[in-house]
Every structure is written in C-alpha cells, then in structure tokens.
Amino acid sequence: MNLPNQLTVSRLGLTVVFVAVTAIPWPYAFTLGLALFSIASITDWLDGKIARERNLVTSFGQLMDPLADKVLMAAAFVTLMDQKLMPGWLVIAILAREFLVTGLRLVAGARGAVLAADKLGKQKTIWQIVTACYLLVYLASREEPLAFARPLFDWPALGFGMIHPLLLGLTLVTTLYSGLAYFWKNRQLVLDEI
C-alpha cells in the first residue's frame, strides 16, 4: 500500500478515535477532538498532493479518498448535531448528497469506470472542514486549554451569531450545488441505468 493510501486509511482510523473521544464526557473532549479532526483533515490534503506529485494515483485511492472524507465529515456533523450546533435537516441533506454521489460512483464502478472527485467536490469539502473546525473550536473554547479563544465568539460584528449561520449556509449551498453539478456531469450514466 503506497503512502497516499496509507494516509487515507489513517483518516478512517482517526475518525473512529474522534468519535470515541467526543462521545465520552470528559473535561478536554472537544479540544482533543479538534486536534484529531484537524490532523485527519490535513491527511485529506496531503494524500492527494503526494499521489499527484509522485504519480501514485490508484483506483483504490480514487474511491477510498472521497469515501474517507465522507465518513470523517459525517462523523463531525453528527457530533455537532448532537451538540445542537447543526440542525438535523441540514445534516440529512449533506448525508443524502454524499450517499447519492457514492451510489453514482458504485454504478460507474460496475461499468468499469472510476469517477474521481472534481473541483466543486473539493471546494465543498473545504467549506465542510472550515465549518466543522469553527464549531469544534467553539466547543473546545469552553474547555480550559482553549478558553482564551472564547472572547472571539462574543464579538458583535464577527461573533458566533453571525459566523455560525453564514458557515452553515455556505456549507449547505456548496454541498448541494456540487452534488447537482456532479449528477449533471454524469447524467448519461444515470440515464443509461433508468
């Protein structure tokens, strides 16, 4: 297994640890969860960069990299929903998009084709990561190690009340738009199956 694929698999492992850490109520759960999520997110950027630069792109990586991203983001968003920072309908909309795109990739795979992630999908992932990180910092700022960051969320113009809904909206729009664009781009594959 090459290095990019090892990083992809490690992201799945980090996701499991992230869920376990944030599910157990202890004093620094979200501080550690933020660290784990950040490291996992960096592996997403790093595995693709290494794979392209060293010509280590594989079918496994093209399939598992976006899948590992989806598992990480689903874990983060369900955790944030549990903390009342993301509405359930938004998480369902995001997960529905991810399942539909994965289904389309499975249909393509059955026909011997691999549908790699596109630029809109990468932009969607960036906004999802930014939103999750912001909300995890918000939760971690309630804990002692990151308590110094708490005043940042109380600013009148750029505080939590403004940034939180803005990030949720950007995440929703980029997620749905990228999903629709992905289906439109691959519409013939869908039409051939109907």
C-alpha positions in Angstrom: 0.0 0.0 0.0 1.5 3.3 -1.0 1.8 6.4 1.2 -1.2 8.3 0.0 -3.4 5.2 0.5 -1.9 4.7 4.0 -2.9 8.3 4.8 -6.4 7.7 3.5 -6.8 4.6 5.7 -5.3 6.5 8.7 -8.0 9.1 8.2 -10.6 6.4 8.8 -8.8 5.4 12.0 -8.6 8.9 13.2 -12.3 9.3 12.6 -13.1 6.4 14.8 -10.9 7.9 17.6 -12.5 11.3 17.0 -16.0 9.8 17.5 -14.9 7.9 20.6 -13.2 10.9 22.2 -16.1 13.4 21.6 -18.7 10.9 22.7 -17.2 10.4 26.2 -18.0 13.3 28.5 -14.6 14.4 30.0 -13.0 17.8 30.5 -11.0 18.1 27.3 -13.1 16.0 24.9 -13.6 18.7 22.2 -10.0 20.1 22.5 -8.7 16.6 21.7 -11.5 16.1 19.1 -10.5 19.3 17.4 -6.9 18.1 17.2 -7.9 14.7 15.8 -10.3 16.3 13.3 -7.6 18.8 12.2 -5.0 16.0 11.7 -7.5 13.9 9.8 -8.3 16.9 7.6 -4.7 17.5 6.8 -4.3 13.9 5.7 -7.0 14.6 3.1 -5.0 17.4 1.5 -1.7 15.5 2.0 -2.7 12.2 0.4 -3.9 13.9 -2.8 -0.9 16.1 -3.0 1.6 13.2 -2.6 -0.4 11.0 -5.0 -0.3 13.6 -7.8 3.3 14.7 -7.3 4.7 11.2 -7.1 2.3 9.7 -9.7 0.8 7.3 -7.1 -2.8 7.7 -8.1 -4.6 4.4 -7.8 -8.2 3.2 -8.3 -8.2 2.4 -4.5 -7.2 6.0 -3.7 -9.7 7.5 -6.2 -12.5 5.5 -4.5 -11.4 5.5 -0.9 -10.1 9.1 -0.6 -13.6 10.7 -1.1 -15.2 7.9 0.9 -12.9 8.5 3.9 -13.7 12.3 3.5 -17.4 11.5 3.7 -17.0 9.3 6.8 -15.0 12.0 8.5 -17.4 14.7 7.7 -20.5 12.6 8.6 -18.9 11.8 12.0 -18.1 15.5 12.6 -21.6 16.7 11.5 -23.4 14.1 13.6 -21.3 15.0 16.6 -22.1 18.7 16.0 -25.8 17.9 15.6 -25.7 16.1 18.9 -24.2 19.3 20.4 -27.1 21.3 18.9 -24.8 23.3 16.6 -26.2 21.8 13.3 -29.8 21.2 12.6 -30.8 17.7 11.8 -32.3 18.6 8.4 -29.0 20.1 7.3 -27.0 17.0 8.3 -29.6 14.8 6.5 -29.3 17.0 3.3 -25.5 16.7 3.4 -25.5 13.0 4.1 -28.1 12.4 1.3 -25.9 14.2 -1.2 -22.9 12.1 -0.1 -24.9 8.8 -0.3 -26.2 9.7 -3.8 -22.7 10.6 -5.1 -21.3 7.4 -3.7 -24.2 5.4 -5.3 -23.3 7.0 -8.6 -19.7 6.0 -8.2 -20.8 2.4 -7.5 -22.9 2.4 -10.7 -19.8 3.7 -12.6 -17.6 1.1 -10.9 -20.0 -1.7 -12.0 -19.4 -0.4 -15.6 -15.6 -0.4 -15.1 -15.3 3.4 -14.7 -13.9 5.3 -11.8 -15.5 8.7 -11.1 -12.9 10.8 -9.3 -13.7 13.8 -7.2 -13.9 17.1 -9.1 -13.1 20.7 -8.2 -16.5 21.5 -6.9 -16.4 18.5 -4.7 -13.1 19.7 -3.3 -14.5 23.1 -2.7 -17.4 21.5 -0.9 -15.0 19.5 1.3 -13.1 22.7 2.2 -16.3 24.5 3.3 -17.4 21.5 5.3 -14.0 21.3 7.0 -13.9 25.0 7.8 -17.4 24.8 9.3 -16.6 21.7 11.3 -13.4 23.3 12.6 -15.0 26.5 13.5 -17.7 24.7 15.5 -15.2 22.4 17.1 -13.1 25.4 18.2 -16.4 26.9 19.6 -16.9 23.8 21.7 -13.3 23.5 22.7 -13.2 27.1 23.8 -15.5 26.0 26.7 -12.6 23.8 27.9 -9.6 25.1 29.8 -6.9 24.6 27.1 -8.7 26.8 24.6 -10.6 29.1 26.9 -8.5 32.0 25.6 -10.4 31.8 22.3 -13.8 32.2 24.0 -14.0 36.0 23.6 -13.6 35.7 19.8 -17.1 34.2 19.7 -18.6 37.1 21.5 -17.7 39.9 19.1 -20.8 41.8 18.0 -20.0 42.0 14.3 -18.0 38.8 13.7 -19.1 36.7 16.6 -20.8 33.3 16.7 -24.3 34.8 15.9 -23.0 36.0 12.5 -20.4 33.4 11.5 -22.3 30.3 12.6 -25.3 30.7 10.2 -23.1 32.0 7.4 -20.9 28.9 7.6 -23.9 26.6 7.7 -25.4 28.3 4.7 -22.2 28.2 2.7 -21.7 24.5 3.6 -25.3 23.7 2.5 -25.1 25.6 -0.7 -21.7 24.3 -1.8 -22.7 20.7 -0.8 -26.0 20.7 -2.8 -24.6 22.6 -5.8 -21.6 20.3 -6.1 -23.9 17.3 -5.9 -26.2 18.6 -8.6 -23.3 19.5 -10.8 -21.7 16.1 -10.3 -25.0 14.4 -11.3 -25.4 16.7 -14.3 -21.9 16.0 -15.5 -22.5 12.2 -15.2 -26.2 12.3 -16.2 -25.7 9.9 -19.1 -24.5 7.2 -16.7 -27.7 7.7 -14.7 -29.9 7.8 -17.9 -28.4 4.6 -19.2 -29.4 2.8 -16.0 -33.0 4.0 -15.9 
